[in-house]
Amino acid sequence: MVEAIVNCNLPWRWDLGADFGLQTGLNFSAGTLGDNTQNAFMGTVGPSLLLNYRNWPISLEAGTGPTLLSQSTFGSKDYGSIFQFTSYIGLNWDFARHWRLSYDFQHMSNAHLADHNPGLNMHVFGLSYLF
């Protein structure tokens, strides 16, 4: 999987005591998903929550959203539908003023909207530029 993600902060932010903050966001992504023989378009949109502690450069992020694939079968792997849901939880490290490294554990499945629902779990590493 290779994807580009745009995350827009939403106006809702909560201070959880003196030390923690919770920021809402909206993610848009587009990319490719595939194997050695074929690739498909993958697009997702959905909300996210980012939990940070004081001015620490490490934060926890989680999100979910509907996902659209241009095909649902990759060789012998059948995901049941082109309509899926993707959820993730991960850690971010803001290692420089505008740069972030991230790790996410991501799960994609069709939530049993189709008879066949094998799901797909991925470990996703990212490099982001923060505007």
Residue frames as a rotation matrix with the C-alpha (Angstrom) as fourth column:
MET 1
0.582 0.813 0.000 0.00
0.813 -0.582 0.000 0.00
0.000 0.000 -1.000 0.00
VAL 2
-0.753 -0.657 -0.028 1.15
0.656 -0.754 0.029 3.49
-0.040 0.004 0.999 -0.85
GLU 3
0.329 0.921 0.209 -1.05
0.905 -0.371 0.207 6.47
0.268 0.121 -0.956 -0.04
ALA 4
-0.781 -0.394 0.485 -1.04
0.258 -0.911 -0.323 10.24
0.569 -0.127 0.812 0.35
ILE 5
0.024 0.766 -0.642 -2.99
0.985 0.091 0.146 11.65
0.170 -0.636 -0.752 3.29
VAL 6
-0.553 -0.056 0.831 -4.27
-0.020 -0.997 -0.081 15.14
0.833 -0.061 0.550 4.00
ASN 7
-0.184 0.457 -0.870 -5.30
0.963 0.262 -0.066 15.77
0.198 -0.850 -0.488 7.61
CYS 8
-0.324 0.190 0.927 -7.27
0.004 -0.979 0.203 18.92
0.946 0.069 0.317 8.41
ASN 9
-0.917 0.041 -0.398 -7.69
0.399 0.045 -0.916 19.93
-0.020 -0.998 -0.058 12.03
LEU 10
0.002 0.973 0.232 -11.31
0.634 -0.181 0.752 20.51
0.773 0.145 -0.617 12.94
PRO 11
-0.143 -0.095 0.985 -12.26
-0.332 -0.933 -0.138 23.37
0.932 -0.347 0.102 15.28
TRP 12
0.825 0.526 0.205 -13.10
-0.370 0.228 0.901 21.10
0.427 -0.819 0.383 18.21
ARG 13
-0.255 -0.906 -0.338 -10.32
0.063 0.333 -0.941 20.69
0.965 -0.261 -0.028 20.77
TRP 14
0.839 0.540 0.062 -10.63
-0.069 -0.008 0.998 19.74
0.540 -0.841 0.031 24.41
ASP 15
-0.314 -0.868 0.384 -8.22
-0.650 -0.098 -0.753 20.30
0.692 -0.487 -0.533 27.26
LEU 16
0.575 0.449 -0.684 -8.31
0.101 0.791 0.603 17.20
0.812 -0.416 0.409 29.43
GLY 17
0.735 -0.367 -0.570 -6.91
0.603 -0.031 0.797 18.65
-0.311 -0.930 0.198 32.61
ALA 18
0.671 -0.522 -0.527 -3.73
-0.383 -0.852 0.357 20.69
-0.635 -0.038 -0.772 32.67
ASP 19
-0.241 -0.948 0.208 -1.59
-0.384 0.290 0.877 18.16
-0.891 0.132 -0.434 30.81
PHE 20
-0.612 0.038 0.790 -3.57
0.557 0.730 0.396 16.45
-0.562 0.682 -0.468 28.02
GLY 21
-0.324 0.535 -0.781 -5.28
-0.663 -0.717 -0.216 17.76
-0.675 0.447 0.586 24.90
LEU 22
-0.289 0.337 0.896 -7.59
0.564 0.817 -0.125 16.05
-0.774 0.469 -0.426 22.41
GLN 23
-0.505 0.022 -0.863 -7.70
-0.561 -0.768 0.309 17.44
-0.656 0.640 0.400 18.85
THR 24
0.376 0.678 0.631 -10.28
0.227 0.593 -0.773 16.44
-0.898 0.434 0.069 16.23
GLY 25
-0.562 -0.573 -0.597 -9.37
-0.486 -0.355 0.798 16.08
-0.669 0.739 -0.079 12.58
LEU 26
0.706 0.699 0.112 -10.64
-0.266 0.408 -0.874 14.94
-0.656 0.587 0.474 9.21
ASN 27
-0.388 -0.894 0.225 -8.47
-0.199 0.319 0.927 12.69
-0.900 0.314 -0.302 7.02
PHE 28
0.803 0.455 -0.384 -8.59
-0.484 0.122 -0.867 12.34
-0.347 0.882 0.318 3.25
SER 29
-0.225 -0.923 0.312 -6.40
-0.396 0.379 0.837 9.70
-0.890 0.065 -0.450 1.59
ALA 30
0.865 0.349 -0.360 -5.83
-0.472 0.324 -0.820 8.29
-0.170 0.879 0.445 -1.87
GLY 31
-0.185 -0.978 0.098 -3.40
-0.854 0.210 0.475 5.64
-0.485 0.004 -0.874 -2.97
THR 32
0.106 0.137 -0.985 -2.85
-0.736 0.676 0.015 2.15
0.668 0.724 0.173 -4.27
LEU 33
0.110 -0.022 0.994 -3.32
-0.752 0.652 0.098 -1.26
-0.650 -0.758 0.055 -2.70
GLY 34
0.658 0.159 -0.736 -2.05
-0.693 0.510 -0.509 -4.38
0.295 0.845 0.446 -4.36
ASP 35
0.654 -0.511 0.558 0.25
0.039 0.759 0.650 -7.34
-0.755 -0.403 0.517 -4.64
ASN 36
-0.377 -0.926 0.005 3.03
0.012 0.001 1.000 -8.33
-0.926 0.377 0.011 -7.07
THR 37
-0.660 0.126 0.741 0.61
0.712 0.419 0.563 -8.77
-0.239 0.899 -0.366 -9.98
GLN 38
-0.107 0.704 0.702 -2.06
0.661 -0.477 0.580 -6.07
0.743 0.526 -0.414 -9.70
ASN 39
-0.911 -0.161 -0.380 -2.88
0.387 -0.655 -0.649 -2.76
-0.144 -0.738 0.659 -8.00
ALA 40
0.038 0.965 0.260 -6.12
0.888 -0.152 0.435 -0.94
0.459 0.214 -0.862 -7.24
PHE 41
-0.432 -0.035 0.901 -7.10
-0.157 -0.981 -0.113 2.59
0.888 -0.190 0.419 -6.26
MET 42
-0.124 0.380 -0.917 -7.92
0.939 0.344 0.015 3.05
0.321 -0.859 -0.400 -2.58
GLY 43
-0.528 0.011 0.849 -9.61
-0.053 -0.998 -0.020 6.19
0.848 -0.056 0.527 -1.20
THR 44
-0.155 0.412 -0.898 -10.69
0.941 0.339 -0.006 6.92
0.302 -0.846 -0.440 2.37
VAL 45
-0.398 0.063 0.915 -12.28
-0.206 -0.978 -0.023 9.84
0.894 -0.198 0.403 4.22
GLY 46
0.417 0.608 -0.675 -13.03
0.540 0.432 0.722 9.97
0.731 -0.666 -0.148 7.94
PRO 47
0.772 -0.029 0.635 -12.56
-0.428 -0.762 0.486 11.57
0.469 -0.647 -0.601 11.35
SER 48
0.018 -0.798 -0.602 -9.54
0.496 0.530 -0.688 11.28
0.868 -0.286 0.406 13.62
LEU 49
0.975 0.145 0.170 -8.63
-0.081 -0.477 0.875 12.05
0.208 -0.867 -0.453 17.23
LEU 50
0.080 -0.995 -0.057 -5.15
0.272 0.077 -0.959 13.05
0.959 0.061 0.276 18.35
LEU 51
0.960 0.179 -0.217 -4.19
0.238 -0.104 0.966 12.87
0.150 -0.978 -0.142 22.04
ASN 52
0.097 -0.970 0.224 -1.13
0.241 -0.195 -0.951 14.80
0.966 0.146 0.215 23.14
TYR 53
0.639 -0.029 -0.769 0.61
0.769 0.054 0.637 15.40
0.023 -0.998 0.057 26.46
ARG 54
0.427 -0.419 -0.801 1.94
0.212 -0.814 0.540 18.89
-0.879 -0.401 -0.259 27.21
ASN 55
0.563 -0.311 -0.765 4.61
-0.770 -0.533 -0.350 19.77
-0.299 0.787 -0.540 24.66
TRP 56
-0.068 -0.571 0.818 5.86
-0.107 0.819 0.563 16.22
-0.992 -0.050 -0.117 24.20
PRO 57
-0.456 -0.161 -0.875 6.74
-0.848 -0.219 0.482 15.37
-0.269 0.962 -0.036 20.61
ILE 58
-0.981 0.156 -0.115 4.93
0.121 0.956 0.268 12.00
0.151 0.249 -0.957 20.89
SER 59
-0.405 0.910 0.087 1.16
-0.866 -0.351 -0.356 11.76
-0.293 -0.219 0.930 20.35
LEU 60
-0.744 0.324 0.585 -1.44
0.293 0.944 -0.150 9.00
-0.601 0.060 -0.797 20.04
GLU 61
-0.544 0.558 -0.627 -3.83
-0.800 -0.570 0.187 9.09
-0.253 0.603 0.757 17.08
ALA 62
-0.664 0.429 0.612 -6.85
0.397 0.896 -0.198 7.01
-0.633 0.112 -0.766 16.05
GLY 63
-0.464 0.547 -0.697 -9.32
-0.756 -0.654 -0.010 7.28
-0.462 0.523 0.717 13.21
THR 64
-0.453 0.411 0.791 -11.84
0.449 0.872 -0.196 5.49
-0.770 0.267 -0.579 11.05
GLY 65
-0.206 0.473 -0.856 -13.74
-0.661 -0.713 -0.234 5.96
-0.721 0.518 0.460 7.83
PRO 66
0.737 0.500 0.455 -15.36
0.041 0.638 -0.769 4.43
-0.675 0.585 0.450 4.76
THR 67
-0.388 -0.904 -0.179 -12.97
-0.370 -0.024 0.929 3.22
-0.844 0.427 -0.325 2.07
LEU 68
0.786 0.593 -0.173 -13.57
-0.369 0.225 -0.902 2.71
-0.496 0.773 0.395 -1.64
LEU 69
-0.321 -0.849 0.420 -11.47
-0.046 0.457 0.888 0.25
-0.946 0.266 -0.185 -3.70
SER 70
-0.145 0.246 -0.958 -11.47
-0.957 -0.282 0.072 0.12
-0.252 0.927 0.277 -7.50
GLN 71
0.062 0.229 -0.971 -11.52
-0.452 0.874 0.177 -3.70
0.890 0.429 0.158 -7.25
SER 72
0.486 0.225 0.844 -12.10
-0.874 0.135 0.468 -6.20
-0.009 -0.965 0.262 -4.47
THR 73
0.942 -0.162 0.294 -10.13
0.144 0.986 0.083 -9.21
-0.304 -0.036 0.952 -5.74
PHE 74
0.336 -0.915 -0.224 -6.35
-0.941 -0.335 -0.044 -9.54
-0.035 0.226 -0.974 -5.83
GLY 75
-0.664 -0.528 -0.529 -5.33
-0.585 0.808 -0.074 -12.93
0.466 0.260 -0.845 -7.21
SER 76
-0.420 0.490 -0.764 -6.78
0.447 0.844 0.295 -15.50
0.790 -0.218 -0.574 -4.80
LYS 77
-0.799 0.103 -0.592 -7.60
0.535 -0.327 -0.779 -12.86
-0.274 -0.940 0.206 -2.15
ASP 78
-0.312 0.802 0.509 -11.24
0.477 -0.332 0.814 -11.68
0.822 0.496 -0.279 -2.30
TYR 79
-0.991 -0.094 -0.094 -12.23
0.130 -0.535 -0.835 -8.83
0.028 -0.839 0.543 0.03
GLY 80
-0.495 0.868 -0.030 -15.93
0.778 0.427 -0.462 -9.28
-0.388 -0.252 -0.887 -0.76
SER 81
0.669 0.736 0.100 -16.80
0.724 -0.616 -0.310 -5.73
-0.166 0.280 -0.946 -1.81
ILE 82
-0.141 -0.696 0.704 -15.24
0.675 -0.587 -0.446 -2.55
0.724 0.412 0.553 -3.14
PHE 83
0.335 0.318 0.887 -16.81
-0.414 -0.796 0.442 -0.75
0.846 -0.515 -0.135 -0.17
GLN 84
-0.030 -0.472 -0.881 -14.74
0.709 0.611 -0.352 -1.20
0.704 -0.636 0.317 3.01
PHE 85
0.940 0.132 0.315 -14.13
-0.125 -0.725 0.677 0.49
0.318 -0.676 -0.665 6.35
THR 86
0.043 -0.979 -0.198 -10.64
0.463 0.195 -0.865 1.36
0.885 -0.055 0.462 7.57
SER 87
0.974 0.152 0.168 -9.70
-0.085 -0.441 0.893 1.99
0.210 -0.885 -0.416 11.21
TYR 88
0.147 -0.978 -0.147 -6.29
0.394 0.195 -0.898 2.74
0.907 0.074 0.414 12.68
ILE 89
0.996 -0.069 -0.049 -4.46
0.014 -0.437 0.900 3.55
-0.083 -0.897 -0.434 15.89
GLY 90
0.438 -0.889 0.134 -0.90
0.711 0.251 -0.657 4.74
0.551 0.383 0.742 16.02
LEU 91
0.424 -0.452 -0.784 1.91
0.618 -0.488 0.616 6.85
-0.662 -0.746 0.072 17.41
ASN 92
0.780 -0.223 0.585 3.33
0.352 -0.616 -0.704 10.08
0.518 0.755 -0.402 15.98
TRP 93
0.223 -0.766 -0.603 6.74
0.807 -0.202 0.555 11.57
-0.547 -0.610 0.573 16.67
ASP 94
0.968 0.052 0.246 7.21
0.174 -0.845 -0.506 15.24
0.182 0.532 -0.827 15.75
PHE 95
0.446 -0.880 -0.166 11.01
0.851 0.359 0.382 15.06
-0.276 -0.311 0.909 15.38
ALA 96
-0.788 -0.610 0.084 11.50
0.609 -0.751 0.254 18.53
-0.092 0.251 0.963 13.84
ARG 97
-0.770 0.463 -0.439 9.49
-0.233 -0.845 -0.482 21.73
-0.594 -0.269 0.758 13.48
HIS 98
-0.020 0.792 -0.610 7.48
-0.963 -0.181 -0.202 20.60
-0.270 0.583 0.766 10.44
TRP 99
-0.320 -0.212 -0.924 8.27
-0.643 0.764 0.047 16.88
0.696 0.609 -0.380 10.27
ARG 100
0.170 0.474 0.864 6.55
-0.910 0.413 -0.048 13.83
-0.379 -0.778 0.501 11.73
LEU 101
-0.770 -0.275 -0.576 7.27
-0.436 0.885 0.161 10.10
0.465 0.375 -0.802 11.70
SER 102
0.004 0.845 0.534 4.35
-0.986 0.093 -0.139 7.80
-0.168 -0.526 0.834 12.40
TYR 103
-0.969 -0.098 -0.225 3.44
-0.132 0.981 0.143 4.17
0.207 0.169 -0.964 12.91
ASP 104
-0.145 0.974 0.175 -0.16
-0.984 -0.123 -0.132 2.94
-0.108 -0.191 0.976 12.57
PHE 105
-0.896 0.150 0.419 -1.79
0.165 0.986 -0.001 -0.42
-0.413 0.069 -0.908 12.98
GLN 106
-0.496 0.693 -0.524 -4.55
-0.842 -0.531 0.096 -0.38
-0.212 0.488 0.847 10.37
HIS 107
-0.680 0.392 0.620 -7.50
0.303 0.920 -0.250 -2.73
-0.668 0.018 -0.744 9.81
MET 108
-0.582 0.528 -0.618 -9.68
-0.805 -0.480 0.348 -2.76
-0.114 0.700 0.705 6.71
SER 109
-0.862 0.385 0.329 -12.83
0.395 0.918 -0.041 -4.86
-0.318 0.094 -0.944 6.25
ASN 110
-0.715 0.655 0.244 -16.31
-0.048 -0.395 0.918 -4.62
0.698 0.644 0.313 4.78
ALA 111
-0.770 0.376 0.516 -17.97
-0.620 -0.248 -0.744 -4.97
-0.152 -0.893 0.424 8.22
HIS 112
-0.749 0.426 0.508 -19.89
0.347 0.905 -0.246 -8.05
-0.565 -0.008 -0.825 6.97
LEU 113
-0.027 0.713 -0.701 -21.75
-0.615 -0.565 -0.551 -6.01
-0.788 0.416 0.453 4.34
ALA 114
0.087 -0.007 -0.996 -20.70
-0.892 0.446 -0.081 -8.77
0.444 0.895 0.033 1.91
ASP 115
0.943 0.307 -0.125 -20.81
-0.242 0.896 0.373 -12.52
0.227 -0.322 0.919 2.42
HIS 116
0.434 -0.874 -0.218 -17.03
0.792 0.486 -0.370 -12.73
0.429 -0.012 0.903 2.18
ASN 117
0.845 -0.101 0.525 -15.14
-0.278 -0.922 0.269 -10.59
0.457 -0.373 -0.808 4.74
PRO 118
0.467 -0.714 -0.521 -11.53
0.715 0.652 -0.253 -11.65
0.520 -0.254 0.815 5.32
GLY 119
0.966 -0.139 -0.216 -10.29
0.021 -0.794 0.608 -8.23
-0.256 -0.592 -0.764 6.43
LEU 120
0.405 -0.888 0.219 -6.76
0.547 0.044 -0.836 -6.90
0.733 0.458 0.503 6.02
ASN 121
0.881 -0.236 -0.409 -4.38
0.285 -0.425 0.859 -5.88
-0.377 -0.874 -0.307 8.81
MET 122
0.489 -0.731 0.476 -1.42
0.514 -0.200 -0.834 -3.65
0.705 0.653 0.278 7.97
HIS 123
0.311 -0.533 -0.787 1.51
0.719 -0.409 0.562 -2.06
-0.621 -0.740 0.256 9.75
VAL 124
0.639 0.058 0.767 1.88
0.648 -0.578 -0.496 1.39
0.414 0.814 -0.407 8.20
PHE 125
-0.091 -0.733 -0.674 4.88
0.805 -0.452 0.383 3.71
-0.586 -0.508 0.631 8.54
GLY 126
0.664 0.433 0.609 4.65
0.716 -0.603 -0.352 7.34
0.214 0.670 -0.711 7.48
LEU 127
-0.593 -0.735 -0.330 6.64
0.750 -0.653 0.105 10.51
-0.293 -0.185 0.938 6.99
SER 128
0.455 0.859 0.236 4.63
0.889 -0.455 -0.057 13.75
0.058 0.236 -0.970 7.11
TYR 129
-0.788 -0.513 0.342 5.25
0.486 -0.858 -0.168 17.42
0.379 0.033 0.925 6.48
LEU 130
0.007 0.780 -0.625 3.18
0.961 -0.177 -0.210 19.61
-0.275 -0.600 -0.752 8.83
PHE 131
-0.284 -0.025 0.959 1.97
0.570 -0.808 0.148 22.96
0.771 0.588 0.243 7.45
